[in-house]
Amino acid sequence: MEFITVIFYVFSAILIFAATQVITARNPVHAALFLVLSFFTAAGIWLLLKAEFLAIVLVLVYVGAVMVLFLFVVMMLDIDIEKLREGFWNHFPLAATVGVVIVLEMSAVLWRGFLRPDNKVPAAADTIGNTKSLGMAIYTHYSFPFEIAAAILLLAIVAAVALTLRRRKDTKYFDPAKAVKIKASDRIRIVSMKAESERANPSAAATPATEGKEEKKGA
């Protein structure tokens, strides 16, 4: 058995273990960390298969951005794990059905590839890397679909910004330009008024006492 084959089986075992821990771990932070391990292991397997571009994208995009965001959200929010687990068995039949369908679809695609051992790697793959061949395919044969995808992503970014900056009736909104131009005199007003304390106004304190003496004399 070759060394690369041994590494492949070791990485596959780690990937299966980490993926199992993702769905069985009780702590969501531990589940997210096991998912990071799964991504790194899958990237290693893709490197063994000479898919360098997919491996780098998986590490940079999913591990470097998406999973870091997930970890921040999970650690900052106070998630009630017991409440989330209450409806687990109610949704289990649907989840199991979807999982079986996914396994059957992947098996149908992979089994067809294994049944045709005459499939050979093109000779061009020996001279240029997969990243370069992928770039040539995208910018030549699939340039128009690539531009459509870029336009859709740009539209999604504009829509997200528009939804964030919209004015809603149930939320408070302020103009940052007006907040910067505000002055202290516009917010604070000094008013001169008489003191209401008995020490500061002895005449007001003496009046009730005098009235009390007069009432006793009258009685």
C-alpha positions in Angstrom: 0.0 0.0 0.0 1.4 3.4 -1.0 1.9 6.2 1.4 -0.6 8.4 -0.3 -3.3 5.7 0.1 -2.5 5.4 3.8 -2.9 9.2 4.2 -6.2 9.0 2.3 -7.6 6.4 4.6 -6.4 8.2 7.7 -7.9 11.5 6.6 -11.1 9.7 5.6 -11.4 8.2 9.1 -10.8 11.6 10.7 -13.4 13.2 8.4 -16.0 10.6 9.3 -15.3 10.9 13.0 -15.5 14.8 12.9 -18.7 14.8 10.8 -20.3 12.4 13.3 -19.3 14.6 16.2 -20.8 17.6 14.5 -24.3 16.2 14.7 -23.9 14.4 18.0 -22.1 16.9 20.1 -24.2 18.5 22.9 -22.3 21.7 23.0 -22.8 23.9 19.8 -19.3 25.3 20.2 -17.8 21.8 20.1 -19.9 21.0 17.1 -18.6 24.1 15.3 -15.0 23.2 16.1 -15.5 19.7 14.8 -17.0 21.2 11.6 -13.7 23.2 11.2 -11.8 20.0 11.6 -14.0 18.4 8.9 -13.3 21.2 6.5 -9.6 21.0 7.0 -9.6 17.2 6.6 -11.7 17.5 3.4 -9.2 20.1 2.1 -6.4 17.7 2.7 -8.2 14.9 0.8 -8.8 17.3 -2.1 -5.1 18.2 -2.1 -4.4 14.4 -2.5 -6.7 14.4 -5.4 -4.9 17.4 -7.0 -7.8 19.7 -6.5 -5.8 22.6 -5.1 -8.2 25.3 -6.0 -11.1 23.6 -4.2 -9.0 22.9 -1.1 -7.8 26.5 -0.8 -11.3 27.9 -1.3 -12.7 25.6 1.3 -10.1 26.7 3.9 -10.2 30.4 3.1 -14.0 30.8 2.6 -15.6 28.3 4.9 -13.0 28.0 7.7 -11.7 31.5 7.5 -15.0 33.4 7.2 -18.1 31.3 7.6 -17.1 29.2 10.5 -15.5 32.1 12.4 -18.9 33.9 12.1 -20.7 30.8 13.3 -18.5 30.6 16.3 -19.0 34.3 17.2 -22.7 33.9 16.9 -22.9 30.7 18.9 -20.7 32.0 21.7 -22.4 35.4 21.9 -26.0 34.1 21.9 -27.5 32.4 24.9 -28.9 29.4 23.2 -31.2 27.1 25.1 -30.0 23.6 24.0 -32.8 21.7 25.8 -35.5 23.7 24.0 -33.8 23.0 20.7 -33.7 19.3 21.3 -37.4 19.0 22.2 -38.6 18.8 18.6 -35.7 16.6 17.4 -37.7 13.4 17.0 -40.6 15.2 15.4 -38.4 16.3 12.5 -36.3 13.1 12.4 -38.4 11.3 9.7 -38.1 14.1 7.2 -34.4 14.6 7.9 -33.8 10.8 7.5 -35.7 10.8 4.2 -33.7 13.8 2.9 -30.4 12.1 4.0 -31.3 8.8 2.2 -32.1 10.7 -1.0 -28.8 12.5 -0.9 -26.9 9.2 -0.3 -28.7 7.6 -3.2 -27.9 10.5 -5.6 -24.2 10.6 -4.6 -24.0 6.8 -4.9 -25.6 6.9 -8.4 -23.0 9.4 -9.6 -20.0 7.8 -8.0 -21.0 4.2 -8.9 -21.2 5.2 -12.6 -17.7 6.6 -12.4 -16.3 3.4 -10.8 -18.0 1.2 -13.4 -16.0 2.9 -16.2 -12.4 2.3 -15.4 -11.4 3.5 -18.9 -11.8 7.1 -17.7 -8.4 8.8 -18.0 -7.1 12.2 -17.0 -6.5 14.5 -20.0 -3.0 14.9 -21.0 -3.3 18.7 -20.4 -3.6 18.1 -16.7 0.0 17.0 -16.6 1.3 20.3 -17.9 -0.9 22.8 -16.3 -2.5 23.0 -12.9 -6.1 22.5 -12.1 -6.5 26.2 -11.1 -5.3 27.4 -14.5 -7.5 24.9 -16.4 -10.5 26.0 -14.3 -9.8 29.7 -15.0 -9.4 29.0 -18.7 -12.7 27.1 -18.7 -14.6 29.8 -16.8 -13.3 32.7 -18.9 -13.7 31.0 -22.3 -16.4 28.4 -22.5 -18.5 29.7 -19.5 -17.8 33.4 -19.5 -21.5 34.4 -20.0 -22.8 32.2 -17.1 -20.0 33.6 -15.0 -21.0 37.1 -15.7 -24.6 36.4 -14.9 -23.5 34.9 -11.6 -21.5 38.0 -10.8 -24.4 40.2 -11.6 -26.7 38.2 -9.4 -24.2 38.4 -6.5 -23.9 42.2 -7.0 -27.7 42.5 -6.9 -27.7 40.5 -3.7 -25.2 42.8 -2.1 -27.1 45.9 -3.2 -30.4 44.4 -1.8 -28.7 43.6 1.5 -27.4 47.1 1.9 -30.8 48.6 0.9 -32.6 46.4 3.4 -30.2 47.4 6.1 -30.6 51.2 5.5 -34.3 51.2 5.0 -36.5 53.2 7.5 -38.9 51.1 9.5 -41.7 52.3 11.7 -40.9 50.0 14.6 -37.3 51.1 14.9 -35.6 54.3 15.7 -33.5 56.0 13.0 -31.2 59.0 13.2 -29.2 60.9 10.6 -25.5 60.5 11.4 -24.8 63.8 9.7 -27.1 65.7 12.0 -25.7 63.9 15.0 -22.2 65.1 14.1 -23.3 68.7 13.6 -25.2 68.9 16.9 -24.0 71.4 19.5 -24.2 71.4 23.3 -26.4 74.4 23.3 -29.0 72.6 21.3 -29.3 69.7 23.8 -28.8 71.5 27.2 -30.9 74.4 28.5 -30.0 76.0 31.8 -33.1 77.2 33.6 -33.0 79.5 36.7 -35.6 78.5 39.3 -36.1 79.1 43.0 -34.8 76.5 45.5 -37.4 74.2 47.0 -35.3 73.2 50.0 -36.3 74.4 53.5 -32.7 75.3 54.3 -32.4 77.5 51.2 -35.9 79.1 51.8 -36.3 79.7 55.6 -39.4 81.8 55.2 -41.3 78.9 53.6 -40.3 76.6 56.5 -41.4 79.2 59.1 -44.8 79.7 57.7 -46.2 76.2 58.5 -44.9 76.4 62.0 -46.6 79.8 62.6 -49.8 78.5 61.3 -49.7 75.5 63.7 -49.2 77.8 66.7 -52.2 79.9 65.7 -54.3 76.8 65.4 -53.4 75.8 69.0 -54.3 79.2 70.3 -57.6 79.1 68.6 -58.3 75.7 70.1 
